């Protein structure tokens, strides 16, 4: 994956929230955002899980 390819954060359960659906100009920027999100959480079983996926040209 090119470091300049746009990416999106998606929730593993397919849900939408303030973080899911956000687009970033690079994987690193999305990763930094997820890192901030998870740093604010304690070891909670109620947290959501996210992935960073590349955006295709048709997205």
C-alpha positions in Angstrom: 0.0 0.0 0.0 1.4 3.4 -0.9 1.9 5.7 2.0 -0.1 8.4 0.1 -3.1 6.2 -0.5 -6.2 7.4 1.3 -7.5 5.1 4.0 -10.6 4.9 6.1 -11.3 3.6 9.6 -14.1 1.1 9.9 -15.6 -0.7 12.9 -15.2 -4.5 12.9 -19.0 -4.8 13.6 -19.9 -2.6 10.7 -21.4 0.1 12.9 -20.9 3.8 12.5 -19.8 6.4 15.1 -17.6 9.5 15.3 -14.5 7.5 14.5 -15.8 5.0 12.0 -16.0 6.3 8.5 -13.4 9.0 8.9 -10.9 9.2 6.0 -7.3 10.0 6.2 -4.6 10.9 3.7 -2.3 8.1 5.0 -2.2 4.9 7.0 0.0 6.6 9.5 -2.5 9.4 10.2 -5.3 6.9 10.7 -3.1 4.8 13.0 -2.2 7.8 15.1 -5.9 8.6 15.5 -6.7 5.0 16.6 -3.7 5.1 19.0 -5.2 8.2 20.6 -8.6 6.5 20.9 -7.2 3.3 22.5 -4.9 5.3 24.8 -8.0 6.9 26.4 -9.5 3.5 27.3 -8.9 1.2 30.2 -8.9 -2.5 29.6 -12.7 -2.5 29.0 -14.6 -5.3 27.3 -17.1 -2.7 26.0 -14.7 -1.0 23.6 -15.2 -1.1 19.9 -12.6 -2.6 17.5 -11.5 -0.8 14.4 -9.5 -1.5 11.2 -7.8 0.7 8.7 -8.8 -0.1 5.1 -7.6 1.5 1.8 -10.2 3.5 -0.1 -10.7 2.4 -3.6 -11.1 4.8 -6.5 -14.9 4.0 -6.5 -15.4 4.9 -2.8 
